Amino acid sequence: MTTAPERTADLYPTRGAEEVLIERKDPVVWSAPGTQGPFTGDDLAGFERDGFLAIEQLITPTEVAEYHAELERLINDPAMRANERSIVEPRSQEIRSIFEVHKLSEVFGRLAADPRVVGRARQILGSDVYVHQSRINVKPGFGASGFYWHSDFETWHAEDGLPNMRTVSVSIALTKNHDTNGGLMIMPGSHKTFLGCAGETPKDNYKKSLQMQDAGTPSDEALTGLAADYGIRLFTGEAGSATWFDCNAMHGSGDNITPYPRSNVFLVFNSVENAAVEPFAAPVRRPEFIGARDFTPVK
């Protein structure tokens, strides 16, 4: 474990009396032009413009089967269900997410260190990286609830203390993403505007927000304005496809009321040069299994 640095200036105020829109003050792609890596120059230009990049096949069908089997093993383990890292559906009480899977599972640990994955994170962030958060998400058919619109950075800044927008996520599909089973939606270009949300952060907010978000949720008026400016993109694809997206991209997903399950593994990489400080808008830090404070680079 590494001690958090002292808090720096707050570039992105949030959780105040009113919503605020702030122009992004950080780069999107941090590496120098021409930096070698899995992404091409055109890939990085698209990521800079849109705040996301979809890959048709990041992992092979054989690997998908291995990771999906590991997901099933974890969610069906009675000991895992009792672990605080497991989040359950508010209605069905079935497991919705399991956090810190790169440490709980050697299988997912290898995935987090895979050059196809971590190499892309380094290329976007322009430095060594560590895993700020990892989880598997499970959306079985017939009623699994969605994730409401939000910017991850707003939460990671307010409640985990990440100072700058130097964090990137990848969602790797372990089942087919149809256009009907609660897939990921992103507002292209929204990553260049920070929406500071209204309302104070309750103590231990994570216990409620990981089931159903309240604090840090944009208003209907703000979302209407962002959607008018940027539009909405829905991501579909086969198992093994992946979507990389910027920490400040406005995104969410709907409920899954179809018979088709949707599961994915979600990895968040933060630059070692952007280590978490004390929270900017929360009374206490979230647990380390949600917001890591071990800033050891992924090897």
NUPALO-316474 format. One line per field, with one value per residue (C-alpha): residue number from 1; x, y, z negated. Coordinates in nm, 2 decimals, decimal comma, padded with zeros to 4 digits, m for minus. Layout:
<recs>
pos <- NUM  ...
c1 <- X  ...
c2 <- Y  ...
c3 <- Z  ...
</recs>
This chain:
<recs>
pos <- 1  2  3  4  5  6  7  8  9  10  11  12  13  14  15  16  17  18  19  20  21  22  23  24  25  26  27  28  29  30  31  32  33  34  35  36  37  38  39  40  41  42  43  44  45  46  47  48  49  50  51  52  53  54  55  56  57  58  59  60  61  62  63  64  65  66  67  68  69  70  71  72  73  74  75  76  77  78  79  80  81  82  83  84  85  86  87  88  89  90  91  92  93  94  95  96  97  98  99  100  101  102  103  104  105  106  107  108  109  110  111  112  113  114  115  116  117  118  119  120  121  122  123  124  125  126  127  128  129  130  131  132  133  134  135  136  137  138  139  140  141  142  143  144  145  146  147  148  149  150  151  152  153  154  155  156  157  158  159  160  161  162  163  164  165  166  167  168  169  170  171  172  173  174  175  176  177  178  179  180  181  182  183  184  185  186  187  188  189  190  191  192  193  194  195  196  197  198  199  200  201  202  203  204  205  206  207  208  209  210  211  212  213  214  215  216  217  218  219  220  221  222  223  224  225  226  227  228  229  230  231  232  233  234  235  236  237  238  239  240  241  242  243  244  245  246  247  248  249  250  251  252  253  254  255  256  257  258  259  260  261  262  263  264  265  266  267  268  269  270  271  272  273  274  275  276  277  278  279  280  281  282  283  284  285  286  287  288  289  290  291  292  293  294  295  296  297  298  299
c1 <- 00,00  00,12  00,03  m00,17  00,00  m00,12  m00,43  m00,36  m00,57  m00,92  m00,95  m01,30  m01,53  m01,83  m02,10  m02,18  m02,51  m02,56  m02,45  m02,15  m02,01  m01,63  m01,41  m01,16  m00,82  m00,63  m00,51  m00,71  m00,42  m00,11  00,16  00,37  00,27  00,43  00,46  00,47  00,20  m00,10  m00,30  m00,24  m00,22  m00,57  m00,69  m00,56  m00,70  m01,04  m01,01  m00,90  m01,21  m01,48  m01,35  m01,38  m01,26  m01,42  m01,22  m01,40  m01,19  m00,94  m00,94  m01,00  m01,30  m01,08  m00,99  m01,35  m01,45  m01,18  m01,27  m01,64  m01,59  m01,39  m01,67  m01,93  m01,70  m01,68  m02,05  m02,15  m01,91  m02,10  m01,80  m01,77  m02,13  m02,07  m01,76  m01,79  m01,65  m01,98  m02,26  m02,61  m02,91  m03,16  m03,46  m03,34  m03,05  m02,84  m02,47  m02,45  m02,07  m01,76  m01,48  m01,10  m01,11  m00,76  m00,65  m00,91  m00,85  m00,52  m00,71  m00,83  m00,49  m00,32  m00,57  m00,50  m00,13  m00,18  00,02  m00,29  m00,46  m00,21  m00,01  m00,30  m00,36  00,01  m00,02  m00,33  m00,20  00,16  00,31  00,33  m00,02  m00,17  m00,52  m00,74  m01,04  m01,14  m01,47  m01,69  m02,04  m02,32  m02,65  m02,86  m03,18  m03,52  m03,47  m03,11  m03,09  m02,88  m02,62  m02,76  m02,58  m02,26  m01,90  m01,67  m01,42  m01,68  m01,70  m01,33  m01,24  m01,51  m01,48  m01,14  m00,93  m00,80  m00,68  m00,66  m00,83  m00,55  m00,75  m00,89  m01,13  m01,18  m01,50  m01,43  m01,74  m01,77  m02,11  m02,26  m02,37  m02,71  m02,87  m03,14  m02,97  m02,86  m02,54  m02,30  m02,41  m02,17  m02,21  m01,93  m01,73  m01,88  m01,54  m01,42  m01,67  m01,68  m02,02  m01,99  m02,30  m02,51  m02,56  m02,33  m02,18  m02,33  m02,09  m02,03  m02,21  m02,06  m02,28  m02,59  m02,44  m02,30  m02,65  m02,83  m02,66  m02,78  m02,50  m02,30  m02,60  m02,66  m02,99  m03,24  m03,18  m02,80  m02,83  m03,08  m02,83  m02,54  m02,73  m02,84  m02,47  m02,31  m02,57  m02,56  m02,38  m02,48  m02,21  m02,28  m02,05  m01,95  m01,80  m01,43  m01,49  m01,39  m01,46  m01,19  m01,33  m01,21  m01,27  m01,49  m01,71  m02,08  m02,21  m02,46  m02,66  m03,02  m03,19  m03,17  m03,53  m03,43  m03,35  m02,99  m02,74  m02,47  m02,15  m01,82  m01,49  m01,41  m01,06  m00,96  m00,61  m00,47  m00,14  00,12  00,17  m00,20  m00,20  m00,51  m00,50  m00,77  m01,13  m01,22  m01,59  m01,66  m01,61  m01,41  m01,23  m01,40  m01,25  m00,94  m01,12  m01,32  m01,06  m00,70  m00,43  m00,16  00,00  00,23  00,27  00,13  00,42
c2 <- 00,00  00,35  00,66  00,91  01,24  01,56  01,71  01,93  02,22  02,12  02,17  02,01  02,12  01,90  01,80  02,17  02,36  02,37  02,18  02,34  02,28  02,31  02,28  01,99  02,11  01,79  01,62  01,32  01,13  01,19  01,02  01,21  01,18  00,87  00,68  00,31  00,07  m00,14  00,17  00,34  00,71  00,71  00,51  00,77  01,06  00,89  00,85  01,21  01,32  01,09  00,98  00,61  00,35  00,01  m00,30  m00,58  m00,86  m00,79  m01,15  m01,48  m01,71  m01,95  m01,68  m01,56  m01,91  m01,91  m01,57  m01,65  m01,98  m01,78  m01,53  m01,81  m01,97  m01,64  m01,55  m01,90  m01,92  m01,89  m01,74  m01,48  m01,38  m01,31  m01,10  m00,72  m00,70  m00,85  m00,61  m00,76  m00,65  m00,45  m00,65  m01,01  m01,01  m01,18  m01,08  m00,77  m00,70  m00,83  m00,58  m00,62  m00,93  m00,88  m00,96  m01,22  m01,43  m01,52  m01,55  m01,19  m01,08  m01,21  m01,03  m00,69  m00,74  m00,86  m00,64  m00,61  m00,45  m00,26  m00,16  00,04  00,20  00,31  00,45  00,66  00,78  00,83  00,67  00,35  00,26  00,08  m00,07  00,18  m00,05  m00,38  m00,57  m00,82  m00,71  m00,95  m00,87  m01,18  m01,16  m01,08  m00,78  m00,70  m00,33  m00,08  00,19  00,54  00,82  00,93  01,04  00,79  01,07  01,27  00,99  00,90  01,27  01,34  01,01  00,86  01,17  01,14  01,49  01,48  01,32  01,07  00,75  00,51  00,22  m00,09  m00,30  m00,64  m00,83  m01,19  m01,24  m01,09  m00,73  m00,70  m00,36  m00,48  m00,63  m00,33  m00,24  00,05  00,39  00,69  01,05  01,10  01,42  01,46  01,38  01,73  01,89  01,81  01,82  01,90  01,75  01,91  01,77  01,66  01,31  01,10  00,90  00,55  00,65  00,36  00,11  00,26  00,40  00,07  m00,06  00,25  00,58  00,90  01,14  01,23  01,19  01,45  01,63  01,55  01,91  01,86  01,52  01,66  01,94  01,70  01,46  01,75  01,86  01,52  01,25  00,89  00,59  00,24  m00,03  m00,38  m00,66  m01,02  m01,17  m01,08  m00,72  m00,43  m00,06  00,17  00,50  00,81  00,86  01,17  01,03  01,05  00,70  00,45  00,14  00,03  m00,26  m00,60  m00,73  m00,97  m01,34  m01,27  m01,22  m00,96  m00,99  m00,81  m00,76  m00,39  m00,27  00,09  00,20  00,52  00,69  00,64  01,02  01,08  00,90  00,95  01,21  01,27  01,29  01,62  01,60  01,32  01,28  00,96  00,75  00,46  00,11  00,02  m00,27  00,01  00,28  00,14  00,32  00,07  00,26  m00,02  m00,02  m00,31  m00,52
c3 <- 00,00  00,08  m00,12  00,08  00,18  00,03  00,21  00,51  00,65  00,74  01,11  01,13  00,84  00,80  00,54  00,47  00,45  00,83  01,14  01,32  01,67  01,69  02,00  01,97  01,86  01,92  02,24  02,37  02,52  02,31  02,51  02,77  03,14  03,30  02,97  03,06  02,93  03,02  03,13  03,46  03,50  03,65  03,35  03,11  03,32  03,30  02,93  02,89  03,09  02,95  02,61  02,70  02,94  03,01  03,11  03,29  03,13  02,85  02,72  02,90  02,87  02,67  02,42  02,40  02,29  02,02  01,88  01,89  01,71  01,44  01,42  01,36  01,10  00,90  00,91  00,81  00,52  00,19  00,02  00,29  00,25  m00,12  m00,03  m00,05  00,30  00,44  00,52  00,56  00,76  00,55  00,67  00,74  00,49  00,75  00,79  01,01  00,99  00,82  00,76  00,75  00,97  01,09  00,73  00,65  00,97  01,13  01,46  01,45  01,31  01,63  01,84  01,66  01,74  02,10  02,34  02,56  02,27  02,06  02,37  02,49  02,15  02,14  02,49  02,41  02,07  02,17  01,86  01,66  01,52  01,22  01,19  01,01  01,03  01,18  01,18  01,36  01,44  01,48  01,65  01,67  01,88  01,76  01,54  01,46  01,39  01,58  01,48  01,50  01,69  01,53  01,57  01,39  01,33  01,14  00,89  00,89  00,84  00,57  00,38  00,46  00,50  00,86  00,93  01,31  01,61  01,68  01,64  01,90  01,89  02,11  02,11  02,26  02,37  02,25  02,41  02,73  02,70  02,88  02,94  02,70  02,39  02,20  02,38  02,32  02,44  02,47  02,57  02,82  02,74  02,39  02,24  02,32  02,08  01,71  01,54  01,17  01,01  00,73  00,38  00,10  00,09  m00,20  m00,42  m00,28  00,04  00,22  00,04  00,21  00,53  00,66  00,66  00,77  00,81  00,65  00,55  00,87  01,10  01,36  01,38  01,67  01,80  01,81  01,98  02,24  02,32  02,35  02,57  02,79  02,83  02,86  02,95  02,81  02,94  02,85  02,86  03,00  03,08  03,04  02,73  02,73  02,85  02,64  02,59  02,45  02,31  02,14  01,77  01,83  02,11  02,02  02,04  01,90  01,99  01,98  01,81  01,97  02,01  02,29  02,26  02,36  02,08  02,10  01,90  01,92  01,74  01,67  01,61  01,51  01,56  01,40  01,46  01,19  01,22  01,13  00,79  00,57  00,30  00,04  00,18  00,33  00,24  m00,01  m00,39  m00,36  m00,10  00,06  m00,02  00,17  00,35  00,53  00,55  00,53  00,33  00,43  00,70  00,81  01,19  01,39  01,53
</recs>
